[in-house]
Amino acid sequence: MNFVYLILTNRYFLWLLLLVNIAGTIYGYIWYGYQLSETPTIFIPFVPDSPTASLFFCFVIFAFLLKKNWPIFEALALTTLVKYGVWAVVMNILTLKVTGDLPWEGYMLIASHAAMAVQGVLYGVFYKMKWWHVAVAAVWTLHNDVIDYVYGQYPQYPGLENYIHHIGYFTFWLSILTIAIAYYFAYRYKQNRSLTIY
C-alpha cells in the first residue's frame, strides 16, 4: 500500500495524470460535439457528462500540485467520475450485447472510463470535503439526471433507444450510489491523510 501511496503522491505522476485528464477532457468535448450542436443552449452545461467529470478532477489535481485542497471540486469529481465512469462501461458493454458489435472507440471508452472511476476513488483518501460539499455535488448529479431523462438530453448510444427508460432508472440509482460513496469519504475527511507531494 505504501508503494501505491508513493505513486499517487509523486509530483511527476500527478503532472502526468493532469495532462492525461486534460487530453481526455478535450477529447470528450469533441466526442459530444455533434450532440452539443443540436442541444438547446440552456442544457449545454449538463450534456457532456464525462468530460465535465474529468474537468472537475483536473481542478483537484491542480490543487494538489499547489499543496491545496478544493473540496467542492473533490466532491463533484468523486461523484461524477465514479458515476459516469461506471455508466459508460455498462453502456458500451450493453451496446455490444444488443447490437453484437462495438467499434474500437467503444473498447477505448470502456478502458478510459473505468480508469476515471478508479482514479476518483483512489485519491478519495486525500479529499477534505465535508457533507455540504457532497450535498452540492448531489444536487448537480441528480439535476443532471433530470436534464438527461426528463428533457431527453442523455448521451446518444445507437442501438439502445428502446432501453432508454431502463437506462434512466439505472442511472438514477447509480447516482444515489455514488452520492453515498462521496458521503462516506466526507464522513471520514478528518481522518484522511494530508497529501504530501514527493
Helices and strands as residue ranges (DSSP letters): H 2-8, H 11-31, H 33-37, G 41-46, H 49-65, H 71-99, H 104-122, G 123-126, H 131-149, G 161-163, H 164-187, G 189-191
